[in-house]
């Protein structure tokens, strides 16, 4: 994890306001400071990425303009964004979505939780990885965090 004195720059691409609020509440349980920006559609995501590349991106699959699968494909094709960890953040549990995201370079597939505490525990696992020094791609059986 980054030192506690350093802010994490987090970008959440999510169009559902309730899910944004749940994510923000779960993040408040993290033992570090952070800046959370939100893109409520796939087009705004790329505008925000061009302004400033975050330390980590959480990307919903079902979004207006460009869906999350289209976004991860575009991100991994772009050398400016390719080094950025991308965590799919979704309620979609179908194998087709999971396979597409895994194959196209997402780092994890985080299933949305019904509980803030459960989500915060999953986030702690994600933030325990030293993303600055290691671009971690888990084996397929560890890809989905449910």
C-alpha positions, 0 to 999 in steps of 0.5 A, spaced: 500 500 500 502 507 499 504 510 505 498 513 509 500 520 508 499 519 500 493 520 497 490 514 492 487 517 486 481 513 485 477 513 479 470 510 479 466 509 472 459 508 475 453 510 473 448 508 478 448 513 484 447 508 489 453 504 487 457 510 487 455 512 494 456 505 497 463 505 494 464 511 497 462 509 504 466 502 503 472 507 501 471 511 508 473 504 512 480 504 508 486 506 512 489 511 508 487 517 504 484 518 497 481 522 492 475 519 489 473 521 482 467 519 478 465 518 471 458 516 470 459 514 463 464 511 458 465 517 454 466 521 461 471 516 463 476 517 457 475 525 458 477 524 466 483 519 464 486 524 459 486 529 465 489 525 470 491 517 470 488 515 476 492 510 481 487 505 480 480 504 476 474 501 478 470 500 472 462 498 471 460 494 465 453 496 464 454 504 463 451 509 458 455 511 451 461 505 452 460 499 456 465 497 461 468 491 456 469 496 450 472 501 455 477 495 458 479 493 451 480 501 449 484 502 455 489 496 454 490 498 447 492 505 449 500 505 451 498 511 456 493 507 460 495 500 459 499 500 466 493 502 470 490 497 474 483 496 472 478 492 477 471 491 473 466 493 479 459 490 477 453 486 479 454 482 472 455 474 474 455 471 467 461 467 465 461 471 458 462 477 462 467 474 466 471 471 460 471 477 456 474 482 462 479 477 463 481 476 456 481 483 455 486 485 461 482 487 467 486 485 473 480 483 478 472 482 477 469 485 483 462 483 484 458 488 487 456 487 495 449 488 499 453 490 505 458 496 505 463 492 510 463 486 505 465 491 500 470 494 504 473 487 506 474 486 498 477 493 497 482 492 502 484 485 499 485 489 492 489 495 496 494 490 499 497 489 492 503 493 491 500 496 484 506 501 483 511 496 483 507 490 480 501 490 475 498 483 478 494 479 473 491 473 478 490 466 475 483 465 472 480 462 478 482 468 483 480 473 478 473 474 481 472 477 488 465 475 490 
